[in-house]
Amino acid sequence: MMDKSNTTSENDFILKGFSNWPHLEIILFVVILIFYLMTLIGNLFIIILAYLDSHLHTPMYFFLSNLSALDLCYTTSSIPQLLFNLWGPDKTISYAGCMIQLYFVLALGSTECVLLVVMSYDRYAAVCKPLHYTVIMHPRFCQLLAVASWVSGFTDSALHSLLTFWVPLCGHRQVDHFFCEVPALLQLACVDTHANEMTLLVTSSIFVLIPLILILTSYGAIARAVLRMQSTTGRQKVFGTCGAHLMVVSLFFIPAMCIYLQPPTENSQDRGKFIALFYTVVTPSLNPLIYTLRNKDVREAVKRLVGGE
């Protein structure tokens, strides 16, 4: 039993996280816990409200519910482990736990990139093709787009997870991050990881740059259509909805580009932790506020739910 325990401990990883700043750990624990609870409450609120209120059974809220479910899973795949590590001296994660975490964090992050493109296409169809919107965004087509988003993200993650864990690791198993991430794990390799890094760069370009270009193209077309509108009220409504989406896109894509589309350096490692902390903790908690704040449809849905209509 003693030998088995020792063998198991030797296979564990140590997540260094923010151990270089021990005086910040308690503060970070409290702040991250608050944001995590905000994420759980806010996103569950959107999912439940969109499910219960028939007026919200539209493509926009269908995709928003998918985004909320995605954010719930995304934060839960890394934040509980981070809170556990910040709370006490034990900062280990098992080999299996590290593999699972790596797979789901990367899968859910990739899925969100694709889903944000789908949401921008929905807004493009609503604004630029209003007469054909119900035909274009048919419920079956919406379901197909949502499934395609999830499948593409999980397929991309399977590739990177396999490539990463096939790389032999040498020496210490101290991961210089607060969760198991591909670049941080590749730093532990004792072989040349150039092929892995190039694969990561190529797929990151596919899942970050291309979606961002498509989103900006969609909103360029939306902006042109809005400027041609005669109704001031219509303009305000479109700008409100699309502005919220663009804010979410900015909060997600800009940090992701800083992490995955630049060569890793020793100086950027600590900065990368705080950037990753932003898009794994802060952004998912802000999404419900951004989409529901000053949203007339949501306010009316809440009134109907509370009033029992």
Number of C-alpha atoms within 10 A of each C-alpha: 6 7 8 9 9 10 11 12 14 13 13 18 21 22 23 17 21 20 17 10 8 10 10 12 19 14 12 16 16 14 13 20 17 13 18 23 12 19 26 20 14 20 27 17 15 22 18 11 18 20 15 12 16 10 14 16 13 16 21 18 19 20 20 22 21 20 24 24 16 20 25 21 15 22 22 20 21 19 20 14 18 22 19 14 23 24 14 10 9 11 20 20 20 15 17 12 15 20 17 14 22 24 24 21 23 23 23 23 23 25 26 25 23 24 25 25 21 22 25 24 19 21 23 23 20 20 20 18 15 13 11 11 17 14 12 15 19 13 15 9 13 20 15 11 18 20 14 16 22 19 15 17 22 20 15 19 23 17 14 21 21 12 17 22 17 9 17 11 16 11 8 11 19 18 21 22 23 25 25 25 20 20 21 17 22 22 17 18 18 12 12 10 16 10 10 17 18 11 15 20 16 15 17 19 16 15 20 23 17 15 20 21 12 16 22 16 15 20 21 13 13 22 18 11 15 19 11 9 11 9 10 10 10 13 16 13 13 17 16 16 17 21 16 18 21 17 14 19 21 13 18 23 19 14 19 20 14 15 20 20 16 10 11 15 9 7 8 13 16 15 13 19 17 16 17 18 16 16 19 23 25 20 21 28 25 18 25 24 17 18 20 16 13 12 15 11 12 20 13 13 19 14 12 13 13 9 8 7 8
